[in-house]
Amino acid sequence: MKKISLIAILTAAVILLNGCAGMVSFRNPNKAKVVKIAGQSQVVQPVKYEDFENGTLVGSYGYQNTAGGAAVKYMISDPSTDKAHDGQYCGKAVYDTGTNSDWGCGFGSGSSYGAGYFDATGREYVTFWAKLPENFTFYVFINEAAANGADGENWSGPSITGSGKWIEYTVPFDEFFKNVYAGNQMGNNTFDPPGIGQVGFQLGGNQGKSIFLVDDIWFK
């Protein structure tokens, strides 16, 4: 009986941990892995989407729930006032999530290391460092480009929470779901890593105003 009880406890613990979307994973995204691409086994390494060290944002944009009075401005950080996670620069969003609890505001950009799209073939995760106030909820989103086999669909990640300090977040691709309000609604309904267009973040509404810093976005 004791053995059966122990197995039941361990099973419940695994289910609980895997239920913490975007925060806990038993898979290790930081190591190279062998995958099949076009029928051939290849070793894929983590690839850097953006570390902001080029001092610029490519195709950056912001959007907000204007009916709720939300606002956002996305820019490169000022090294004299903003401490990046690593290096000199990071991304910086100054935001007000407004008064509507449905949603607040969001922002995103392309990669300064890509030419119209970013190829994350064979990778399984997006990882990033973020600093925003403790308990502020947000999610990461990935928009496909209409290039390199991708068809312009938009994908939203699970809700995750700020900690008030720099922390690394890891979100597996299989935790993303298609955005039915934006992006191509006539696509293949499959996330297409070969053609990443933008990576961004959306904040829940009615949470107040502050600053969101992001750095070192990788696909692994």
Backbone as ProteinMPNN parsed JSONL, in Angstrom:
{"seq_chain_A": "MKKISLIAILTAAVILLNGCAGMVSFRNPNKAKVVKIAGQSQVVQPVKYEDFENGTLVGSYGYQNTAGGAAVKYMISDPSTDKAHDGQYCGKAVYDTGTNSDWGCGFGSGSSYGAGYFDATGREYVTFWAKLPENFTFYVFINEAAANGADGENWSGPSITGSGKWIEYTVPFDEFFKNVYAGNQMGNNTFDPPGIGQVGFQLGGNQGKSIFLVDDIWFK", "coords_chain_A": {"N_chain_A": [[0.82, -1.209, 0.0], [1.949, 1.232, 0.779], [3.793, 1.628, -1.25], [2.139, 1.942, -3.48], [0.808, 4.284, -2.757], [2.947, 6.097, -2.751], [3.616, 6.131, -5.477], [1.279, 7.247, -6.5], [1.388, 9.804, -5.36], [3.718, 10.846, -6.538], [2.946, 10.815, -9.222], [0.841, 12.66, -9.195], [2.302, 14.941, -8.539], [3.883, 15.315, -10.819], [1.894, 15.895, -12.717], [0.922, 18.283, -11.645], [3.181, 19.999, -11.801], [3.616, 20.067, -14.572], [1.382, 21.432, -15.24], [1.884, 24.078, -14.76], [1.997, 26.359, -16.817], [4.417, 27.377, -19.137], [6.34, 27.835, -17.235], [7.507, 25.633, -15.919], [9.374, 22.849, -16.856], [10.364, 19.586, -17.741], [11.984, 19.071, -19.801], [15.043, 19.894, -21.434], [15.968, 22.842, -22.802], [18.387, 23.963, -23.433], [20.418, 22.579, -24.624], [22.102, 21.302, -27.543], [20.373, 19.401, -30.057], [19.434, 16.433, -31.867], [17.58, 16.385, -34.751], [15.163, 15.525, -37.294], [15.26, 16.971, -40.383], [13.785, 17.648, -43.354], [13.918, 14.934, -43.814], [16.499, 14.268, -43.128], [18.88, 13.649, -40.59], [19.861, 16.115, -38.38], [21.977, 18.209, -36.372], [20.801, 20.616, -34.213], [21.369, 23.827, -32.963], [20.764, 26.141, -30.238], [19.293, 29.259, -31.25], [19.784, 32.73, -31.578], [17.306, 35.097, -31.329], [16.872, 37.797, -30.631], [18.947, 40.087, -28.968], [19.11, 42.716, -28.577], [21.416, 44.174, -28.745], [22.22, 45.417, -31.022], [21.208, 47.863, -30.818], [18.76, 48.73, -31.801], [15.287, 48.487, -32.744], [13.53, 46.282, -34.807], [10.954, 46.713, -37.012], [9.13, 47.369, -34.943], [6.204, 47.639, -32.875], [3.241, 48.761, -31.156], [0.174, 48.111, -29.418], [-3.072, 48.83, -28.059], [-5.781, 48.711, -25.681], [-7.85, 50.933, -26.349], [-10.387, 51.714, -25.6], [-10.414, 51.18, -22.942], [-8.605, 52.94, -21.98], [-5.911, 52.233, -22.129], [-2.348, 52.238, -22.851], [0.778, 52.107, -24.645], [4.287, 52.184, -25.254], [6.946, 51.135, -27.144], [10.413, 50.626, -27.092], [14.027, 50.979, -27.479], [16.109, 50.394, -24.682], [17.487, 52.828, -22.353], [20.742, 52.971, -21.55], [21.726, 54.497, -19.448], [19.804, 54.653, -17.553], [18.357, 52.281, -17.502], [18.908, 49.006, -16.6], [20.082, 46.393, -18.401], [19.437, 42.844, -18.832], [21.646, 41.481, -19.785], [24.593, 42.661, -21.287], [24.49, 45.848, -23.025], [22.047, 46.925, -23.949], [18.44, 46.515, -23.853], [15.043, 45.545, -24.625], [12.379, 47.873, -24.083], [9.297, 48.585, -22.725], [7.039, 51.059, -22.037], [4.162, 51.308, -20.241], [0.577, 51.475, -19.76], [-1.959, 49.714, -18.426], [-4.626, 50.315, -18.444], [-8.19, 50.453, -17.684], [-9.885, 48.41, -18.309], [-10.663, 45.134, -17.711], [-10.584, 43.04, -19.51], [-8.466, 43.055, -21.453], [-5.223, 44.602, -21.842], [-2.681, 45.92, -23.137], [-0.193, 45.544, -25.752], [2.949, 44.62, -27.323], [5.538, 44.28, -29.815], [8.195, 42.993, -31.971], [10.325, 42.494, -34.868], [13.251, 40.535, -35.744], [16.577, 41.694, -35.485], [18.441, 40.118, -36.532], [17.474, 38.76, -38.616], [16.164, 38.527, -41.986], [13.536, 39.787, -42.866], [12.23, 37.503, -42.053], [12.602, 35.008, -39.49], [14.402, 32.073, -39.05], [13.575, 29.315, -37.278], [13.753, 26.589, -37.475], [13.428, 23.263, -36.368], [13.668, 23.86, -33.706], [12.21, 23.936, -30.377], [11.277, 25.533, -28.358], [10.629, 28.857, -27.082], [12.645, 31.147, -25.426], [13.168, 33.705, -22.996], [14.309, 36.627, -21.229], [12.783, 38.57, -18.759], [11.682, 41.516, -17.072], [9.379, 42.805, -14.984], [6.752, 44.302, -12.995], [6.015, 42.552, -9.928], [3.642, 39.951, -9.94], [2.212, 40.98, -12.107], [0.366, 39.98, -14.886], [0.988, 38.407, -18.034], [1.497, 37.427, -21.485], [3.551, 35.702, -23.885], [3.741, 36.171, -27.387], [3.905, 34.814, -30.706], [4.242, 35.698, -33.989], [3.797, 34.473, -37.18], [5.668, 34.973, -40.197], [4.769, 35.593, -43.641], [6.366, 33.759, -45.191], [9.063, 31.583, -46.201], [7.8, 29.113, -45.939], [6.019, 29.531, -43.884], [2.756, 30.823, -42.941], [1.657, 33.204, -41.956], [0.128, 33.07, -39.616], [-0.935, 33.867, -36.249], [0.231, 33.283, -32.932], [-0.472, 32.564, -29.564], [0.884, 32.444, -26.277], [0.726, 30.754, -23.026], [-0.68, 32.232, -20.004], [1.513, 34.001, -17.916], [3.545, 35.186, -15.142], [4.901, 38.188, -13.781], [7.866, 38.897, -11.783], [9.097, 40.973, -10.529], [11.785, 41.162, -10.816], [14.66, 40.408, -12.89], [14.037, 37.523, -14.741], [14.237, 34.3, -16.265], [12.164, 32.987, -18.743], [10.642, 30.1, -20.125], [8.958, 28.799, -22.816], [7.404, 26.16, -24.306], [6.775, 25.309, -27.749], [4.505, 23.739, -28.061], [2.72, 24.695, -26.239], [1.554, 26.92, -27.23], [-1.284, 28.556, -28.697], [-3.521, 29.08, -31.44], [-4.211, 32.412, -32.426], [-7.335, 33.627, -32.773], [-8.266, 36.066, -33.412], [-6.513, 37.647, -34.746], [-4.041, 37.791, -37.376], [-3.47, 35.409, -40.089], [-6.348, 33.708, -40.859], [-6.872, 31.645, -42.508], [-4.932, 29.774, -42.732], [-2.667, 26.946, -42.261], [-3.195, 26.021, -39.755], [-1.151, 25.201, -38.121], [1.727, 25.616, -36.19], [4.519, 27.251, -37.539], [7.769, 27.093, -37.39], [9.918, 27.728, -39.246], [9.444, 30.268, -40.322], [9.439, 32.829, -38.635], [7.933, 35.848, -37.768], [7.397, 38.047, -35.906], [8.084, 38.539, -32.432], [6.446, 39.032, -29.401], [4.695, 40.607, -26.613], [1.857, 40.531, -24.486], [-0.049, 42.296, -22.137], [-2.273, 41.772, -19.395], [-5.377, 43.512, -18.711], [-6.245, 46.365, -16.59], [-4.252, 46.493, -14.57], [-2.574, 48.451, -13.801], [0.18, 50.792, -14.259], [3.497, 50.742, -15.605], [6.879, 49.633, -16.253], [8.108, 47.406, -18.691], [10.714, 45.311, -19.185], [12.642, 43.51, -21.536], [14.831, 40.917, -22.646], [17.371, 39.083, -24.443], [16.122, 37.028, -26.256], [15.596, 33.828, -27.36], [15.465, 30.98, -29.582], [15.154, 27.57, -29.004]], "CA_chain_A": [[0.0, 0.0, 0.0], [2.819, 2.397, 0.843], [4.39, 1.813, -2.579], [1.099, 2.478, -4.362], [0.574, 5.668, -2.349], [4.078, 6.896, -3.214], [3.481, 6.293, -6.924], [0.18, 8.183, -6.724], [1.86, 11.141, -5.005], [4.664, 11.284, -7.572], [2.185, 11.086, -10.442], [0.134, 13.93, -8.996], [3.286, 16.025, -8.566], [4.262, 15.536, -12.215], [0.779, 16.572, -13.369], [0.873, 19.652, -11.134], [4.287, 20.771, -12.346], [3.401, 20.287, -15.993], [0.269, 22.355, -15.384], [2.359, 25.456, -14.608], [2.331, 26.634, -18.208], [5.463, 28.326, -19.443], [7.236, 28.053, -16.12], [8.183, 24.422, -15.479], [9.492, 21.818, -17.882], [11.398, 18.595, -17.485], [12.834, 19.041, -20.981], [16.142, 20.86, -21.341], [16.081, 23.528, -24.084], [19.685, 24.632, -23.566], [21.389, 21.7, -25.26], [21.882, 20.958, -28.945], [19.665, 18.142, -30.188], [19.382, 15.88, -33.21], [16.217, 16.325, -35.27], [15.087, 15.226, -38.719], [14.838, 18.087, -41.22], [13.707, 17.159, -44.736], [14.293, 13.525, -43.828], [17.892, 14.095, -42.765], [19.202, 13.95, -39.202], [20.74, 17.273, -38.234], [22.133, 18.763, -35.033], [20.371, 22.012, -34.177], [21.828, 24.585, -31.809], [19.937, 27.31, -29.919], [19.542, 30.4, -32.127], [19.442, 34.012, -30.964], [16.344, 35.904, -32.057], [17.178, 39.198, -30.379], [19.551, 40.474, -27.688], [18.976, 44.172, -28.582], [22.726, 44.813, -28.708], [22.39, 46.251, -32.211], [20.726, 49.193, -30.46], [17.605, 49.12, -32.605], [14.164, 47.565, -32.859], [13.145, 46.085, -36.2], [9.508, 46.538, -37.191], [8.462, 47.375, -33.641], [4.864, 48.214, -32.837], [2.475, 48.578, -29.938], [-1.28, 48.228, -29.576], [-3.657, 49.007, -26.748], [-7.236, 48.746, -25.548], [-8.109, 52.368, -26.207], [-11.658, 51.896, -24.9], [-10.128, 51.114, -21.518], [-7.593, 53.927, -21.621], [-4.565, 51.65, -22.086], [-1.359, 52.856, -23.735], [2.084, 51.469, -24.584], [5.325, 52.646, -26.171], [8.033, 50.147, -27.15], [11.636, 51.309, -27.516], [15.289, 50.459, -26.951], [16.385, 50.937, -23.353], [18.509, 53.84, -22.156], [21.715, 52.363, -20.626], [22.001, 55.344, -18.288], [18.732, 54.504, -16.561], [17.787, 50.93, -17.541], [19.928, 47.968, -16.557], [19.71, 45.212, -19.173], [19.812, 41.572, -18.219], [23.011, 41.186, -20.215], [25.015, 43.615, -22.292], [24.189, 47.27, -22.85], [20.679, 47.283, -24.285], [17.339, 45.565, -23.833], [13.803, 46.162, -25.061], [11.697, 48.564, -22.984], [7.935, 49.033, -22.99], [6.411, 51.889, -21.004], [2.783, 50.947, -20.489], [-0.549, 51.655, -18.841], [-2.877, 48.643, -18.838], [-5.98, 50.829, -18.521], [-9.205, 50.089, -16.683], [-10.694, 47.297, -18.803], [-10.024, 43.888, -17.264], [-10.514, 42.055, -20.585], [-7.075, 43.055, -21.892], [-4.62, 45.912, -21.696], [-1.871, 46.404, -24.251], [0.835, 44.611, -26.183], [4.02, 45.171, -28.142], [6.378, 43.252, -30.421], [9.143, 43.432, -32.998], [11.04, 41.463, -35.596], [14.621, 40.278, -35.315], [17.633, 42.393, -36.224], [19.315, 39.077, -37.072], [16.762, 38.097, -39.7], [15.903, 39.363, -43.163], [12.121, 39.64, -43.174], [11.729, 36.412, -41.229], [13.634, 34.351, -38.7], [14.263, 30.62, -39.21], [13.762, 28.544, -36.044], [13.507, 25.192, -37.824], [13.977, 22.245, -35.481], [13.641, 24.264, -32.295], [10.974, 23.525, -29.704], [10.961, 26.474, -27.289], [11.118, 30.222, -27.066], [13.071, 31.553, -24.083], [13.452, 35.136, -22.906], [14.428, 37.218, -19.902], [11.877, 39.705, -18.617], [11.56, 42.163, -15.766], [8.208, 43.633, -14.844], [6.341, 44.232, -11.595], [5.56, 41.288, -9.361], [2.231, 39.556, -10.086], [1.598, 41.426, -13.353], [0.201, 38.849, -15.798], [1.24, 38.679, -19.44], [1.871, 36.238, -22.252], [4.387, 35.916, -25.061], [3.124, 35.717, -28.631], [4.772, 34.652, -31.873], [3.527, 35.869, -35.25], [4.5, 33.965, -38.349], [5.754, 35.751, -41.435], [4.262, 34.88, -44.809], [7.616, 33.483, -45.895], [9.833, 30.394, -45.828], [6.892, 28.023, -45.581], [5.04, 29.975, -42.889], [1.605, 31.409, -43.63], [1.152, 34.418, -41.349], [-0.751, 32.884, -38.459], [-0.461, 34.41, -34.975], [0.148, 32.27, -31.888], [-0.401, 33.12, -28.211], [1.335, 31.531, -25.248], [-0.072, 30.727, -21.794], [-0.512, 33.336, -19.067], [2.609, 33.887, -16.961], [3.494, 36.252, -14.143], [6.13, 38.894, -13.472], [8.419, 38.623, -10.456], [9.735, 42.156, -9.979], [13.225, 41.104, -11.08], [14.973, 39.669, -14.11], [13.849, 36.077, -14.65], [14.149, 33.654, -17.57], [10.949, 32.217, -18.995], [10.746, 29.126, -21.199], [7.633, 28.369, -23.245], [7.456, 25.227, -25.435], [5.859, 25.601, -28.849], [3.241, 23.018, -27.951], [1.82, 25.401, -25.333], [0.96, 28.045, -27.942], [-2.54, 28.287, -29.393], [-3.744, 30.037, -32.516], [-4.989, 33.609, -32.152], [-8.449, 33.646, -33.723], [-8.657, 37.456, -33.614], [-5.49, 38.342, -35.534], [-3.245, 36.897, -38.206], [-4.151, 34.689, -41.161], [-7.303, 32.712, -40.363], [-7.044, 30.632, -43.556], [-3.664, 29.053, -42.839], [-2.647, 25.485, -42.076], [-3.492, 25.723, -38.344], [0.042, 24.568, -37.557], [2.804, 26.568, -35.933], [5.58, 27.059, -38.533], [9.012, 27.723, -36.917], [10.855, 28.26, -40.244], [9.167, 31.643, -40.737], [9.005, 33.662, -37.531], [7.863, 37.25, -38.152], [7.572, 38.899, -34.734], [7.877, 38.029, -31.076], [5.987, 40.145, -28.575], [4.13, 40.343, -25.294], [0.605, 41.231, -24.187], [-0.365, 42.424, -20.717], [-3.677, 41.814, -19.018], [-5.868, 44.838, -18.406], [-6.574, 46.818, -15.236], [-3.181, 46.107, -13.654], [-1.765, 49.607, -13.473], [1.155, 51.257, -15.246], [4.883, 50.513, -15.185], [7.843, 49.388, -17.329], [8.386, 46.003, -19.008], [12.008, 45.132, -19.845], [12.831, 42.175, -22.104], [16.18, 40.754, -23.171], [17.882, 37.753, -24.777], [15.095, 36.12, -26.781], [16.217, 32.733, -28.111], [14.717, 29.768, -29.925], [16.019, 26.452, -28.611]], "C_chain_A": [[0.854, 1.26, 0.0], [3.407, 2.696, -0.523], [3.385, 2.428, -3.531], [0.834, 3.94, -4.041], [1.679, 6.587, -2.832], [3.993, 7.159, -4.702], [2.391, 7.315, -7.236], [0.609, 9.605, -6.435], [2.791, 11.69, -6.069], [3.95, 11.621, -8.867], [1.453, 12.413, -10.347], [1.088, 15.103, -9.07], [3.696, 16.354, -9.988], [3.174, 16.296, -12.951], [0.717, 18.022, -12.947], [1.962, 20.511, -11.737], [4.088, 21.063, -13.812], [2.229, 21.225, -16.24], [0.668, 23.796, -15.237], [2.887, 25.935, -15.942], [3.419, 27.676, -18.324], [6.514, 28.468, -18.369], [8.063, 26.829, -15.754], [8.23, 23.424, -16.618], [10.597, 20.856, -17.51], [12.333, 18.448, -18.689], [13.886, 20.133, -20.879], [16.324, 21.554, -22.685], [17.474, 24.069, -24.368], [20.754, 23.781, -24.243], [21.055, 21.504, -26.733], [21.171, 19.615, -29.006], [19.657, 17.719, -31.636], [17.925, 15.778, -33.628], [16.286, 15.947, -36.744], [14.511, 16.432, -39.45], [14.933, 17.626, -42.667], [14.233, 15.728, -44.828], [15.718, 13.235, -43.421], [18.113, 14.468, -41.3], [20.198, 15.097, -39.138], [20.809, 17.686, -36.779], [21.726, 20.23, -35.076], [20.812, 22.641, -32.864], [20.799, 25.664, -31.463], [20.301, 28.479, -30.833], [19.002, 31.68, -31.472], [18.488, 34.79, -31.851], [16.649, 37.382, -31.876], [17.804, 39.378, -28.996], [19.609, 41.995, -27.556], [20.315, 44.905, -28.599], [23.053, 45.568, -29.993], [21.826, 47.656, -31.989], [19.533, 49.67, -31.251], [16.524, 48.068, -32.495], [13.753, 47.491, -34.319], [11.632, 45.855, -36.271], [8.733, 46.539, -35.889], [7.089, 48.042, -33.73], [4.248, 47.984, -31.464], [0.997, 48.688, -30.251], [-1.896, 48.25, -28.185], [-5.185, 49.007, -26.809], [-7.631, 50.198, -25.282], [-9.425, 52.634, -25.471], [-11.462, 51.877, -23.386], [-9.053, 52.086, -21.07], [-6.181, 53.384, -21.518], [-3.646, 52.349, -23.082], [-0.034, 52.114, -23.581], [3.019, 52.11, -25.601], [6.521, 51.723, -26.022], [9.269, 50.776, -27.762], [12.869, 50.525, -27.049], [15.565, 51.145, -25.617], [17.459, 52.023, -23.393], [19.511, 53.287, -21.135], [21.997, 53.195, -19.385], [20.953, 55.182, -17.189], [18.181, 53.091, -16.46], [18.903, 49.892, -17.564], [19.426, 46.734, -17.3], [20.047, 43.943, -18.4], [21.251, 41.242, -18.532], [23.385, 42.185, -21.303], [24.552, 45.022, -21.979], [22.713, 47.602, -23.002], [19.702, 46.14, -24.022], [16.123, 46.26, -24.444], [13.074, 46.747, -23.866], [10.319, 49.012, -23.445], [7.43, 49.826, -21.79], [4.911, 51.773, -21.231], [1.837, 51.381, -19.369], [-1.597, 50.649, -19.293], [-4.34, 49.065, -18.821], [-6.901, 50.278, -17.449], [-10.097, 48.931, -17.107], [-9.999, 45.986, -18.458], [-9.908, 42.845, -18.365], [-9.09, 41.921, -21.125], [-6.555, 44.481, -21.844], [-3.892, 46.4, -22.932], [-0.816, 45.36, -24.6], [1.855, 45.3, -27.071], [4.867, 44.037, -28.697], [7.333, 43.852, -31.432], [9.705, 42.228, -33.722], [12.438, 41.281, -35.028], [15.604, 41.08, -36.149], [18.637, 41.403, -36.792], [18.625, 38.292, -38.184], [16.543, 39.058, -40.852], [14.454, 39.163, -43.583], [11.455, 38.512, -42.414], [12.906, 35.792, -40.494], [13.371, 32.851, -38.732], [14.594, 29.905, -37.903], [13.466, 27.072, -36.278], [14.167, 24.25, -36.818], [13.984, 22.613, -34.016], [12.263, 23.964, -31.706], [10.489, 24.505, -28.646], [11.295, 27.897, -27.715], [11.497, 30.53, -25.615], [13.383, 33.047, -24.115], [13.613, 35.516, -21.439], [13.513, 38.422, -19.842], [11.895, 40.217, -17.191], [10.366, 43.09, -15.803], [7.675, 43.452, -13.429], [5.816, 42.855, -11.175], [4.049, 41.149, -9.526], [1.521, 40.169, -11.281], [1.523, 40.24, -14.313], [0.404, 39.295, -17.244], [1.402, 37.358, -20.169], [2.751, 36.645, -23.414], [3.604, 35.452, -26.285], [4.166, 35.661, -29.739], [3.905, 34.764, -33.121], [4.375, 35.323, -36.387], [4.601, 35.037, -39.429], [5.063, 34.95, -42.539], [5.452, 34.582, -45.709], [8.224, 32.183, -45.38], [8.944, 29.257, -45.323], [5.885, 28.375, -44.506], [3.93, 30.754, -43.584], [0.928, 32.528, -42.85], [0.153, 34.24, -40.227], [-0.103, 33.476, -37.211], [-0.729, 33.399, -33.865], [0.401, 32.889, -30.522], [0.015, 32.051, -27.209], [0.435, 31.578, -24.021], [0.211, 31.938, -20.917], [0.621, 33.035, -18.089], [2.701, 35.176, -16.152], [4.862, 36.867, -13.907], [6.572, 38.653, -12.038], [9.022, 39.859, -9.786], [11.239, 42.186, -10.178], [13.437, 40.363, -12.396], [14.809, 38.175, -13.864], [13.743, 35.511, -16.052], [12.884, 32.81, -17.65], [11.185, 31.297, -20.185], [9.346, 28.644, -21.553], [7.774, 27.433, -24.442], [6.444, 25.6, -26.518], [4.505, 24.929, -28.661], [2.298, 23.62, -26.91], [1.188, 26.633, -25.98], [-0.351, 27.613, -28.606], [-2.801, 29.402, -30.387], [-4.619, 31.192, -32.053], [-6.091, 33.718, -33.207], [-8.938, 35.067, -33.996], [-7.674, 38.215, -34.5], [-4.677, 37.328, -36.321], [-4.11, 36.192, -39.254], [-5.06, 33.596, -40.585], [-7.551, 31.588, -41.369], [-5.767, 29.821, -43.751], [-3.803, 27.57, -42.562], [-2.928, 25.049, -40.647], [-2.358, 24.969, -37.658], [1.111, 25.628, -37.35], [4.001, 26.239, -36.818], [6.868, 27.767, -38.101], [9.936, 28.256, -38.01], [10.633, 29.725, -40.604], [8.609, 32.488, -39.604], [9.035, 35.128, -37.971], [8.13, 38.2, -37.0], [7.415, 38.078, -33.457], [7.468, 39.224, -30.219], [5.298, 39.665, -27.308], [2.843, 41.142, -25.125], [0.334, 41.162, -22.689], [-1.863, 42.43, -20.49], [-4.089, 43.208, -18.6], [-6.076, 45.09, -16.921], [-5.54, 46.355, -14.203], [-2.303, 47.29, -13.231], [-0.797, 49.958, -14.579], [2.559, 51.029, -14.7], [5.762, 50.356, -16.426], [8.08, 47.888, -17.457], [9.725, 45.977, -19.747], [12.124, 43.697, -20.334], [14.211, 42.092, -22.725], [16.402, 39.299, -23.572], [16.78, 36.763, -25.126], [15.781, 35.094, -27.67], [15.168, 31.693, -28.496], [15.644, 28.583, -29.723], [15.351, 25.109, -28.877]], "O_chain_A": [[0.54, 2.234, -0.683], [3.515, 3.855, -0.922], [3.721, 3.327, -4.303], [0.655, 4.752, -4.95], [1.42, 7.709, -3.269], [4.261, 8.272, -5.155], [2.553, 8.149, -8.127], [0.245, 10.524, -7.17], [2.68, 12.851, -6.462], [4.296, 12.593, -9.538], [1.442, 13.196, -11.297], [0.735, 16.155, -9.604], [3.843, 17.524, -10.34], [3.459, 17.221, -13.711], [0.487, 18.904, -13.775], [1.699, 21.642, -12.146], [4.355, 22.176, -14.265], [2.093, 21.762, -17.34], [-0.126, 24.68, -15.558], [4.096, 25.919, -16.175], [3.357, 28.73, -17.692], [7.504, 29.168, -18.579], [9.207, 26.968, -15.322], [7.217, 23.185, -17.275], [11.648, 21.266, -17.018], [13.358, 17.774, -18.6], [13.634, 21.187, -20.295], [16.792, 20.922, -23.632], [17.714, 24.589, -25.457], [21.886, 24.234, -24.413], [19.889, 21.533, -27.129], [21.339, 18.78, -28.116], [19.85, 18.54, -32.533], [17.122, 15.153, -32.936], [17.343, 16.039, -37.367], [13.393, 16.86, -39.162], [16.006, 17.263, -43.151], [14.904, 15.36, -45.792], [16.118, 12.072, -43.37], [17.596, 15.479, -40.826], [21.254, 15.049, -39.769], [19.84, 17.541, -36.034], [22.248, 20.998, -35.883], [20.647, 22.057, -31.793], [20.027, 26.062, -32.336], [21.472, 28.675, -31.156], [17.914, 31.696, -30.896], [18.816, 35.11, -32.993], [16.684, 38.137, -32.848], [17.279, 38.898, -27.992], [20.095, 42.514, -26.551], [20.347, 46.13, -28.481], [24.054, 46.282, -30.052], [21.946, 48.528, -32.85], [19.304, 50.874, -31.368], [16.797, 46.907, -32.192], [13.639, 48.516, -34.991], [11.104, 44.921, -35.666], [7.772, 45.784, -35.744], [6.862, 48.909, -34.574], [4.687, 47.116, -30.71], [0.615, 49.299, -31.249], [-1.302, 47.741, -27.235], [-5.786, 49.27, -27.851], [-7.732, 50.627, -24.133], [-9.567, 53.655, -24.799], [-12.237, 52.476, -22.64], [-8.634, 52.064, -19.913], [-5.33, 54.006, -20.883], [-4.108, 52.974, -24.037], [0.25, 51.558, -22.52], [2.59, 52.526, -26.678], [7.049, 51.543, -24.924], [9.194, 51.391, -28.826], [12.757, 49.539, -26.32], [15.287, 52.332, -25.449], [18.234, 52.117, -24.345], [19.164, 53.146, -19.962], [22.458, 52.663, -18.375], [21.193, 55.534, -16.035], [17.595, 52.732, -15.439], [19.749, 49.909, -18.458], [18.457, 46.102, -16.877], [20.829, 43.96, -17.45], [21.996, 40.781, -17.668], [22.557, 42.511, -22.154], [24.259, 45.356, -20.831], [22.182, 48.449, -22.283], [20.081, 44.97, -23.974], [16.184, 47.452, -24.747], [13.134, 46.199, -22.766], [10.19, 49.732, -24.436], [7.399, 49.322, -20.667], [4.43, 52.108, -22.313], [2.232, 51.613, -18.227], [-2.075, 50.722, -20.425], [-5.214, 48.262, -19.15], [-6.459, 49.715, -16.447], [-10.971, 48.513, -16.348], [-8.863, 45.759, -18.874], [-9.204, 41.851, -18.186], [-8.568, 40.812, -21.241], [-7.325, 45.441, -21.81], [-4.428, 47.205, -23.693], [-0.579, 44.418, -23.845], [1.645, 46.428, -27.516], [4.912, 42.953, -28.117], [7.294, 45.049, -31.719], [9.583, 41.092, -33.262], [12.764, 41.808, -33.964], [15.485, 41.142, -37.373], [19.586, 41.804, -37.465], [19.141, 37.271, -38.637], [16.718, 40.267, -40.704], [14.177, 38.451, -44.547], [10.252, 38.556, -42.157], [14.063, 36.027, -40.84], [12.253, 32.406, -38.472], [15.746, 29.887, -37.471], [12.984, 26.383, -35.379], [15.333, 24.428, -36.465], [14.276, 21.771, -33.167], [11.288, 23.765, -32.43], [9.403, 24.33, -28.094], [12.13, 28.118, -28.592], [10.75, 30.208, -24.69], [13.81, 33.581, -25.139], [13.128, 34.831, -20.538], [13.473, 39.217, -20.782], [12.094, 39.464, -16.237], [10.343, 44.054, -16.569], [8.103, 42.535, -12.727], [5.252, 42.111, -11.977], [3.287, 42.087, -9.289], [0.332, 39.913, -11.47], [2.528, 39.562, -14.529], [0.041, 40.408, -17.625], [1.441, 36.296, -19.547], [2.707, 37.786, -23.873], [2.887, 34.453, -26.225], [5.173, 36.37, -29.707], [2.945, 34.012, -33.287], [5.543, 35.684, -36.528], [3.728, 35.897, -39.553], [4.806, 33.757, -42.374], [5.542, 35.077, -46.833], [7.935, 31.743, -44.267], [9.306, 28.535, -44.394], [4.976, 27.588, -44.239], [4.125, 31.283, -44.678], [-0.259, 32.784, -43.055], [-0.596, 35.165, -39.914], [1.12, 33.576, -37.123], [-1.77, 32.741, -33.847], [1.359, 33.639, -30.335], [-0.435, 30.907, -27.276], [-0.516, 32.358, -23.98], [1.239, 32.595, -21.078], [0.681, 31.952, -17.507], [2.008, 36.149, -16.451], [5.866, 36.157, -13.84], [5.776, 38.26, -11.185], [9.412, 39.807, -8.62], [11.901, 43.134, -9.755], [12.509, 39.768, -12.944], [15.362, 37.625, -12.911], [13.213, 36.173, -16.944], [12.577, 32.028, -16.75], [11.855, 31.679, -21.144], [8.626, 28.137, -20.693], [8.222, 27.87, -25.502], [5.38, 26.144, -26.222], [3.475, 25.479, -29.052], [1.193, 23.113, -26.716], [0.378, 27.315, -25.352], [-0.507, 26.464, -29.019], [-2.355, 30.534, -30.197], [-5.63, 30.992, -31.38], [-5.807, 33.883, -34.393], [-9.911, 35.259, -34.725], [-7.98, 39.317, -34.956], [-4.632, 36.148, -35.973], [-5.329, 36.366, -39.29], [-4.592, 32.679, -39.91], [-8.347, 30.685, -41.112], [-5.55, 29.247, -44.818], [-4.896, 27.007, -42.618], [-2.906, 23.856, -40.345], [-2.587, 24.194, -36.73], [1.367, 26.442, -38.237], [4.453, 25.095, -36.854], [7.043, 28.943, -38.42], [10.698, 29.181, -37.73], [11.538, 30.367, -41.138], [7.425, 32.828, -39.612], [10.048, 35.599, -38.488], [8.996, 39.069, -37.101], [6.71, 37.07, -33.42], [8.07, 40.295, -30.303], [5.316, 38.479, -26.978], [2.75, 42.287, -25.566], [0.47, 40.111, -22.062], [-2.627, 43.003, -21.267], [-3.251, 44.006, -18.179], [-6.082, 44.166, -16.108], [-5.89, 45.891, -13.117], [-1.402, 47.141, -12.406], [-0.932, 49.482, -15.706], [2.789, 51.111, -13.494], [5.444, 50.868, -17.5], [8.234, 47.187, -16.457], [9.849, 46.563, -20.822], [11.744, 42.767, -19.623], [14.712, 43.076, -23.27], [15.708, 38.4, -23.098], [16.533, 35.798, -24.402], [16.468, 35.455, -28.625], [14.138, 31.543, -27.839], [16.777, 28.58, -30.205], [15.939, 24.063, -28.604]]}, "name": "protein", "num_of_chains": 1, "seq": "MKKISLIAILTAAVILLNGCAGMVSFRNPNKAKVVKIAGQSQVVQPVKYEDFENGTLVGSYGYQNTAGGAAVKYMISDPSTDKAHDGQYCGKAVYDTGTNSDWGCGFGSGSSYGAGYFDATGREYVTFWAKLPENFTFYVFINEAAANGADGENWSGPSITGSGKWIEYTVPFDEFFKNVYAGNQMGNNTFDPPGIGQVGFQLGGNQGKSIFLVDDIWFK"}
